[in-house]
């Protein structure tokens, strides 16, 4: 790596973005997620120092160590509220959160819901492997009924979370689903998510070769499965277009989410609405205007005067 | 010891008094807090010392509520053990609060609602038809609103308060409301002012001129003072979740911060609140979160992270009666151990406690200074009594208030956030790194560069490092000042809001020729060095605190002091009835020690 000078921003390359070699097991789906992330960053040429990767706890949450960027490895389940703080106070940064199904749908489930509702400007990638891998094979919130784990030797009995439904119901403004074996599709989803203003979430089916081998073969054509991409409405007025998926419709997103596994892949839902960043900035603007754009010293002095 | 020190009657037939405790007892919708607040602000503007004390039921409307205001021409350090005047709005206010009235005191009651036992010769009873006279004055409103302002008028006459100043305060309070509100308030006020109490209370009382400096004093409550301390110290970002009695701090920050270009977010829970605050801190800001007892417990895991990652953070904990939901609107100091040791693992952090309302402002500034300098979480342990009580104090000097800046200076290739030989320094996101190698902040044990490592020697070295930086803070603290003689029989040791009652107890004991002194800790963890040398010159050291003596017979600070100094002279005086210490209780404690 050569040194960066203040004047000429160096071109962002995959090489510059690589950090520690991932500690993931050979064949883990997360490797391709990392590769796609590098590819998208290279395409978008975001200033290197403004990339910020944040994660909770889990195999996939080791992500920040494998990206050479400013990063933070936080506690289990709380990456989103932390990333919200970073995003809201630093409009210059591109904030990315990474995690798994345990982090996102179980211990951090409440935060996912509220982050979706608040709509801060950040992108969240959930590497969903349907199992707890780091702790060596316990049932996860997305494990299908009947899945045999160390905590459910006779098969999981609790109904799994439907991530797409949960996200639509929570009010997330960009929701997509992809598969770690589909590099091109995943890259496209990442790129669209990053360009979305507000909270964008992508669920990546990412196989745990150690504890849930073959979990996503049904969605992998090379393993005899089918990878069916959502056919989005183009608005060309044709008869076929009537049948296509309207990404602005919650009802249609729900219907897609109800399809039998492995279902379809692509953008389930997208809605343009004000991000929390914008709303808070509006509040600041009107607050400062109303108070006559005073500096801190004058604001405090005025308040003290009223307390006399 | 509030004493209605009567002096000889002056020419105009009034008695000059030095100090009076007035307790207003009614229901929570009667607006008695408003009256108390007016009296407190008037005292603040009139060079009087003032302190208030209130209880609000945790029900939204209805339920008994009191507001006690103590006004004095000399130093006022506590809300007062007993009341000189009781204003009773209802029969149950009369019945429940007569015992708080001192012998010789005056019970002023609403004769429309209260039937007192006037045969009780310990007190002077004065009946005033407050409800009906107010209704009459305002013009037949079915709802008995405004009797609080009627009472204010009555008190203004009785205590010869400065009517013009008070009218100005009332006007400024109601100016934002509809003009009829102010008109009705003034009608009620004038009606109370003109009311003749008749023969029973023929004289009025007047406060001696105050000793305090009249200019530039402000009157406010502890939570507000603390909030403005945070703003003055440059806090522009924060996150919180509502819980009594912390909520008013977050409400003020939420409405005020946008004016300062900042943001305070209401989080979905306590865990998210501290996580977002850590996010703000990581992004390069000095950030705040806060809560009360149960909420602090929920924040503990993330707090441990902030200790490990060494991020600056201010956490306000407005203590209330515990455990669990406990007594949400009562005072206690039982979160000390939780604040110090609450997290998993060895996670040293800093604990500060304000001693009075004025100190809430300065402790917030001190907390921000320490958090930044030592790159550490700092917990402010304030409490329910400080949160809502109103005091008047000199307006703080804000000449050195600056706008906070974000340091994104490019870092050299040898950048180490956690050097073993010097202070922690982070490179927030957005910082360019000379060799293009970017740092990751983690809760895993890490080396000087912040890189995860489970090397056994390193974990020991880093544990030492995190501990020693807090010890460095301890050695930078100035020695504790002793209130009273530096040697004697009993040394009282206090922390937090017990400052006032302890000082009054020392004054009283000294007047009675007892050799009693006191010290007070604002920095509790780390505590300043040299406390052992102070204790050495006394026969007993009694730690006065509002928590339980626990299984081994010592309060929480007493336990720590005994652990640190192994000194059997260290004793304790504890209480947990949800009320602050009375002077008489401390004096009794000294006697029994």
Contacts between the chains, C-beta under 8 A, distances in Angstrom:
chain1	res1	chain2	res2	distance
A	1	B	435	6.0
A	1	B	436	4.3
A	1	B	437	6.8
A	2	B	436	7.2
A	3	B	413	7.7
A	3	B	434	5.8
A	3	B	435	6.0
A	3	B	436	6.8
A	4	B	432	5.7
A	4	B	433	7.5
A	4	B	434	7.3
A	4	B	436	5.5
A	6	B	410	7.0
A	6	B	432	7.3
A	10	B	436	7.5
A	16	B	436	6.1
A	19	B	438	7.9
A	48	B	432	7.9
A	48	B	436	6.9
A	48	B	438	7.6
A	49	B	429	7.4
A	49	B	430	5.7
A	49	B	431	6.1
A	49	B	432	4.7
A	49	B	433	7.2
A	49	B	438	7.5
A	50	B	429	7.2
A	50	B	430	6.0
A	52	B	429	4.3
A	54	B	279	8.0
A	64	B	440	5.0
A	65	B	440	5.8
A	65	B	452	7.1
A	68	B	436	7.4
A	68	B	437	6.6
A	68	B	438	5.5
A	69	B	438	5.1
A	70	B	427	7.7
A	70	B	428	7.6
A	70	B	429	3.6
A	70	B	430	7.4
A	70	B	431	7.3
A	70	B	438	5.1
A	70	B	439	6.8
A	70	B	440	7.9
A	71	B	438	7.0
A	71	B	439	7.7
A	71	B	440	4.1
A	71	B	441	7.3
A	72	B	282	5.7
A	72	B	309	7.9
A	72	B	440	6.7
A	72	B	441	4.6
A	72	B	442	7.4
A	73	B	440	6.1
A	73	B	441	7.2
A	73	B	442	4.2
A	73	B	443	6.5
A	73	B	444	6.8
A	74	B	275	7.2
A	74	B	278	7.7
A	74	B	305	6.6
A	74	B	443	6.8
A	75	B	275	7.8
A	75	B	301	5.7
A	75	B	302	6.0
A	75	B	305	5.2
A	75	B	443	6.0
A	77	B	271	8.0
A	78	B	271	6.0
A	78	B	272	7.0
A	78	B	275	4.2
A	78	B	302	6.5
A	80	B	272	8.0
A	81	B	239	7.6
A	81	B	267	6.3
A	81	B	268	7.8
A	81	B	271	7.4
A	81	B	272	3.7
A	81	B	273	7.6
A	81	B	275	3.9
A	81	B	276	4.6
A	81	B	279	6.9
A	82	B	275	4.5
A	82	B	276	6.5
A	82	B	278	5.8
A	82	B	279	4.0
A	82	B	282	7.3
A	83	B	279	6.4
A	84	B	265	7.4
A	84	B	276	5.4
A	84	B	279	6.4
A	85	B	237	7.2
A	85	B	239	6.7
A	85	B	265	7.8
A	85	B	275	7.2
A	85	B	276	3.9
A	85	B	277	6.5
A	85	B	278	6.9
A	85	B	279	2.4
A	85	B	280	4.4
A	85	B	281	8.0
A	85	B	282	7.6
A	85	B	283	6.7
A	85	B	287	7.4
A	86	B	279	4.5
A	86	B	280	7.6
A	86	B	282	6.3
A	86	B	283	4.7
A	86	B	429	6.9
A	87	B	279	8.0
A	88	B	237	7.7
A	88	B	263	5.6
A	88	B	265	6.9
A	88	B	276	8.0
A	88	B	280	7.9
A	89	B	236	7.9
A	89	B	237	5.1
A	89	B	263	6.7
A	89	B	279	7.6
A	89	B	280	5.1
A	89	B	283	4.9
A	89	B	285	5.7
A	90	B	283	4.8
A	90	B	284	7.6
A	90	B	429	6.8
A	90	B	430	6.6
A	92	B	430	5.8
A	93	B	283	7.5
A	93	B	429	5.4
A	93	B	430	6.1
A	110	B	268	5.8
A	110	B	269	6.4
A	110	B	272	7.6
A	111	B	268	6.7
A	111	B	271	7.9
A	111	B	272	5.6
A	111	B	275	7.8
A	113	B	268	7.6
A	114	B	267	7.7
A	114	B	268	3.8
A	114	B	272	6.9
A	118	B	265	8.0
A	280	B	258	7.7
A	280	B	263	4.9
A	280	B	265	7.8
A	283	B	258	4.6
A	283	B	263	7.7
A	284	B	258	4.5
A	284	B	261	5.7
A	284	B	262	7.5
A	284	B	263	7.2
A	286	B	258	7.5
A	287	B	258	3.3
A	287	B	259	4.4
A	288	B	258	7.1
A	288	B	259	5.9
A	288	B	261	6.7
A	290	B	259	7.6
A	291	B	259	4.5
A	294	B	259	7.5
A	295	B	403	6.5
A	296	B	231	6.8
A	296	B	232	7.5
A	296	B	234	7.8
A	296	B	260	5.6
A	296	B	401	5.6
A	296	B	402	7.6
A	296	B	403	5.7
A	297	B	398	5.7
A	297	B	399	7.9
A	297	B	401	4.7
A	299	B	231	7.7
A	299	B	256	7.8
A	299	B	259	5.8
A	299	B	260	6.4
A	300	B	228	6.2
A	300	B	231	6.2
A	300	B	232	5.8
A	300	B	398	5.3
A	300	B	401	6.3
A	301	B	398	6.2
A	303	B	228	6.6
A	304	B	218	5.4
A	304	B	228	7.7
A	304	B	395	5.2
A	304	B	396	7.3
A	304	B	398	7.5
A	306	B	172	7.8
A	307	B	218	3.9
A	307	B	219	5.9
A	307	B	220	5.0
A	307	B	224	7.9
A	307	B	395	8.0
A	308	B	44	7.4
A	308	B	45	6.6
A	308	B	216	7.2
A	308	B	217	6.8
A	308	B	218	5.6
A	308	B	219	7.5
A	308	B	395	7.2
